[in-house]
Amino acid sequence: MATTYNNLYLDTRARLRKAGIEAAQLEARELVCYAADKSRDQLYRDMSLYATSQLESRVEELVERRLSGEPVAYIVGEWEFYGVPLDISSDVLIPRWDTEVLAERAIQRAQAAGEGARVLDLCAGSGCVGLAVATQVPSCRVVLGELNEGALRVCKQNVRRNELNARVTCISVNAMEAPASALWDFDVIACNPPYIPTGDIAGLDASVRDFEPRMALDGGEDGLDFYRAVSAKWKSALRLGGSLIFEVGQGQAPQVEEIMAQHGFENIQTVADSQGIWRVVEGVINN
């Protein structure tokens, strides 16, 4: 019996839900859209049409990959963050909703800095944070700084995809080393560094541990290596009054506050995500 697009979507959603996947509705839609090569609007328009047997087989194949643990963003090769459509590959972490707190703070700081504000997204990954700032603050200029070559390629694709070449540049930088003098005079540095303690990686959910890049997860023995290095070595890259804004892992905020204070940052404040987890720590350089 022939299956409509609507039934194909509902069956996919039911299978994902049964497997305990929280975002089953979103993921089912993304998988069916990808298999059918349709936009969301086209899928909704065509819900009453019948799907071919080839399409059913294609969806089945994609669902099996998802049920084996592969994240849907890697299967379909794209994701959305803060309203910005992004290319995604296994070279980068999949942008998460809790990182929107980091983007939100960076947007507010960039707006406060006024016309021509300069923003650095350090450890940029897909470029999601910096591109969110660039789309929300049209007067600013953004640099996406990333060490991994594959991730840097994804950054460049995402700059092109969102037609932001005039205001966003991508550069290869190592966050663990002091910046070249060409990378100075930023009003805002936003940084979502690797922060999982090395010993904790084996215990992560398989979809993260087995598929996401370890380089973007491993923050050293206590998870704080990047916070120490960036706080010490990158404060020279900030203008007076400039802000360094970190995303932090659960329970890390007090230690990161202390690290920033030790390196001369002032007005240190911490912001919680929508789950009440202290997610962002920021401070200002005043001298």
KAGIMO-V404950 format. One record per residue. N is the residue number from 1. RES is the residue in three letters. SS is DSSP state (H for helix, E for strand, L for the rest). NEAR is the number of other C-alpha atoms within 10 Angstrom. D_LAST is the distance of its C-alpha to the last C-alpha in Angstrom with 1 decimal. Layout:
BEGIN
<<N/RES/SS/NEAR/D_LAST> <N/RES/SS/NEAR/D_LAST>>
END
This chain:
BEGIN
<<1/MET/L/3/72.8> <2/ALA/L/11/70.2> <3/THR/E/15/66.7> <4/THR/E/17/64.7> <5/TYR/H/24/61.0> <6/ASN/H/18/60.5> <7/ASN/H/16/62.4> <8/LEU/H/21/60.6> <9/TYR/H/22/57.3> <10/LEU/H/16/58.5> <11/ASP/H/13/60.0> <12/THR/H/23/56.8> <13/ARG/H/23/54.8> <14/ALA/H/16/57.3> <15/ARG/H/16/57.1> <16/LEU/H/21/53.3> <17/ARG/H/15/53.4> <18/LYS/H/11/56.1> <19/ALA/L/12/53.8> <20/GLY/L/11/51.1> <21/ILE/L/15/48.7> <22/GLU/L/11/46.7> <23/ALA/L/11/46.0> <24/ALA/H/19/49.7> <25/GLN/H/16/50.2> <26/LEU/H/11/47.2> <27/GLU/H/22/48.0> <28/ALA/H/24/51.7> <29/ARG/H/20/51.0> <30/GLU/H/23/48.7> <31/LEU/H/24/51.3> <32/VAL/H/28/54.3> <33/CYS/H/21/52.4> <34/TYR/H/19/51.5> <35/ALA/H/19/55.0> <36/ALA/H/19/56.6> <37/ASP/L/11/54.1> <38/LYS/L/14/53.6> <39/SER/L/14/50.7> <40/ARG/H/14/50.4> <41/ASP/H/9/52.1> <42/GLN/H/12/54.9> <43/LEU/H/20/55.4> <44/TYR/H/14/55.7> <45/ARG/H/11/58.1> <46/ASP/L/15/60.3> <47/MET/L/15/60.4> <48/SER/L/13/64.1> <49/LEU/L/14/65.0> <50/TYR/E/14/66.3> <51/ALA/E/18/64.3> <52/THR/L/14/66.0> <53/SER/H/11/66.8> <54/GLN/H/11/64.5> <55/LEU/H/15/61.6> <56/GLU/H/19/62.5> <57/SER/H/12/62.6> <58/ARG/H/16/59.2> <59/VAL/H/22/57.6> <60/GLU/H/17/59.3> <61/GLU/H/12/57.8> <62/LEU/H/21/54.3> <63/VAL/H/23/54.8> <64/GLU/H/13/55.9> <65/ARG/H/14/52.7> <66/ARG/H/21/50.7> <67/LEU/H/16/52.8> <68/SER/L/11/52.3> <69/GLY/L/16/48.6> <70/GLU/L/19/47.2> <71/PRO/L/21/44.6> <72/VAL/H/22/45.8> <73/ALA/H/22/42.8> <74/TYR/H/20/43.8> <75/ILE/H/18/47.4> <76/VAL/H/19/46.9> <77/GLY/L/14/44.0> <78/GLU/E/17/41.8> <79/TRP/E/20/39.9> <80/GLU/E/16/38.1> <81/PHE/E/18/34.6> <82/TYR/L/20/33.2> <83/GLY/L/10/36.2> <84/VAL/E/15/35.5> <85/PRO/E/16/38.4> <86/LEU/E/25/37.5> <87/ASP/E/23/39.4> <88/ILE/L/25/39.2> <89/SER/L/22/40.4> <90/SER/L/17/40.5> <91/ASP/L/22/37.6> <92/VAL/L/25/35.2> <93/LEU/L/23/34.7> <94/ILE/L/25/36.4> <95/PRO/L/20/33.9> <96/ARG/L/12/34.2> <97/TRP/H/13/34.1> <98/ASP/H/16/31.5> <99/THR/H/20/29.0> <100/GLU/H/20/29.4> <101/VAL/H/19/26.9> <102/LEU/H/24/24.2> <103/ALA/H/27/25.4> <104/GLU/H/16/25.5> <105/ARG/H/21/21.9> <106/ALA/H/30/20.8> <107/ILE/H/24/23.2> <108/GLN/H/14/21.8> <109/ARG/H/22/18.2> <110/ALA/H/29/19.6> <111/GLN/H/18/21.8> <112/ALA/H/11/19.0> <113/ALA/H/18/17.1> <114/GLY/L/13/20.3> <115/GLU/L/13/22.5> <116/GLY/L/15/21.8> <117/ALA/L/20/19.1> <118/ARG/E/23/18.7> <119/VAL/E/29/19.3> <120/LEU/E/30/19.8> <121/ASP/E/26/22.4> <122/LEU/E/26/22.0> <123/CYS/L/27/25.2> <124/ALA/L/30/26.8> <125/GLY/L/29/30.4> <126/SER/L/29/32.5> <127/GLY/L/29/29.6> <128/CYS/H/29/30.3> <129/VAL/H/30/26.8> <130/GLY/H/30/25.7> <131/LEU/H/29/29.1> <132/ALA/H/20/29.0> <133/VAL/H/27/25.8> <134/ALA/H/23/27.4> <135/THR/H/18/30.6> <136/GLN/H/18/29.0> <137/VAL/L/20/26.5> <138/PRO/L/14/28.6> <139/SER/L/15/26.0> <140/CYS/L/22/23.6> <141/ARG/E/22/23.7> <142/VAL/E/26/23.6> <143/VAL/E/23/23.6> <144/LEU/E/28/25.6> <145/GLY/E/26/24.7> <146/GLU/E/24/27.4> <147/LEU/L/18/29.0> <148/ASN/L/18/32.5> <149/GLU/H/12/34.8> <150/GLY/H/15/37.0> <151/ALA/H/26/34.0> <152/LEU/H/25/32.7> <153/ARG/H/16/36.2> <154/VAL/H/21/36.1> <155/CYS/H/30/32.7> <156/LYS/H/20/34.4> <157/GLN/H/17/37.5> <158/ASN/H/23/35.6> <159/VAL/H/25/33.7> <160/ARG/H/13/37.2> <161/ARG/H/14/38.9> <162/ASN/L/14/36.6> <163/GLU/L/12/36.8> <164/LEU/L/18/33.0> <165/ASN/L/13/33.2> <166/ALA/L/10/31.9> <167/ARG/L/17/28.5> <168/VAL/E/22/28.1> <169/THR/E/16/28.0> <170/CYS/E/20/28.6> <171/ILE/E/17/27.3> <172/SER/E/14/28.0> <173/VAL/L/20/25.0> <174/ASN/L/15/24.8> <175/ALA/L/20/22.0> <176/MET/L/18/22.5> <177/GLU/L/13/21.5> <178/ALA/L/17/18.4> <179/PRO/L/17/18.6> <180/ALA/L/10/20.0> <181/SER/H/9/18.0> <182/ALA/H/7/20.1> <183/LEU/H/17/18.5> <184/TRP/L/16/15.0> <185/ASP/L/17/13.6> <186/PHE/E/24/14.5> <187/ASP/E/27/13.9> <188/VAL/E/28/15.5> <189/ILE/E/27/16.5> <190/ALA/E/28/19.5> <191/CYS/E/27/21.1> <192/ASN/L/23/24.5> <193/PRO/L/26/25.0> <194/PRO/L/23/28.1> <195/TYR/L/23/28.1> <196/ILE/E/22/31.7> <197/PRO/L/17/32.3> <198/THR/H/15/34.8> <199/GLY/H/12/37.5> <200/ASP/H/13/37.4> <201/ILE/H/17/38.2> <202/ALA/H/11/41.9> <203/GLY/H/9/42.1> <204/LEU/L/11/40.6> <205/ASP/L/11/42.9> <206/ALA/H/15/45.0> <207/SER/H/15/43.9> <208/VAL/H/19/40.4> <209/ARG/H/16/41.3> <210/ASP/L/15/44.0> <211/PHE/L/17/42.8> <212/GLU/L/20/39.0> <213/PRO/L/17/37.1> <214/ARG/H/18/36.3> <215/MET/H/14/33.4> <216/ALA/H/20/31.7> <217/LEU/L/19/32.5> <218/ASP/E/22/32.1> <219/GLY/L/20/28.7> <220/GLY/L/15/30.0> <221/GLU/L/13/31.7> <222/ASP/L/14/29.7> <223/GLY/L/21/28.4> <224/LEU/L/22/24.7> <225/ASP/H/17/24.4> <226/PHE/H/21/22.6> <227/TYR/H/25/20.0> <228/ARG/H/15/19.2> <229/ALA/H/15/19.2> <230/VAL/H/24/17.2> <231/SER/H/22/14.4> <232/ALA/H/18/14.2> <233/LYS/H/15/15.1> <234/TRP/L/20/14.0> <235/LYS/H/24/10.3> <236/SER/H/17/10.3> <237/ALA/H/22/12.6> <238/LEU/E/23/10.4> <239/ARG/E/18/9.3> <240/LEU/E/15/6.3> <241/GLY/E/17/8.1> <242/GLY/E/24/10.2> <243/SER/E/29/12.3> <244/LEU/E/28/13.9> <245/ILE/E/25/17.4> <246/PHE/E/28/20.0> <247/GLU/E/28/23.6> <248/VAL/L/28/24.9> <249/GLY/L/20/28.4> <250/GLN/L/11/30.4> <251/GLY/L/11/29.3> <252/GLN/L/18/26.1> <253/ALA/H/23/23.6> <254/PRO/H/12/23.1> <255/GLN/H/13/22.5> <256/VAL/H/24/20.0> <257/GLU/H/21/18.1> <258/GLU/H/12/18.1> <259/ILE/H/18/17.1> <260/MET/H/23/14.0> <261/ALA/H/16/13.1> <262/GLN/H/13/13.8> <263/HIS/L/15/11.4> <264/GLY/L/15/8.3> <265/PHE/L/23/9.0> <266/GLU/E/18/9.6> <267/ASN/E/11/12.5> <268/ILE/E/18/14.5> <269/GLN/E/13/18.0> <270/THR/E/18/21.2> <271/VAL/E/17/23.9> <272/ALA/E/14/27.6> <273/ASP/L/15/30.0> <274/SER/L/12/33.4> <275/GLN/L/8/34.9> <276/GLY/L/8/32.6> <277/ILE/L/15/30.8> <278/TRP/E/19/27.0> <279/ARG/E/24/26.2> <280/VAL/E/28/22.6> <281/VAL/E/23/19.4> <282/GLU/E/25/16.1> <283/GLY/E/22/12.5> <284/VAL/E/24/9.3> <285/ILE/L/20/5.9> <286/ASN/L/14/3.8> <287/ASN/L/9/0.0>>
END
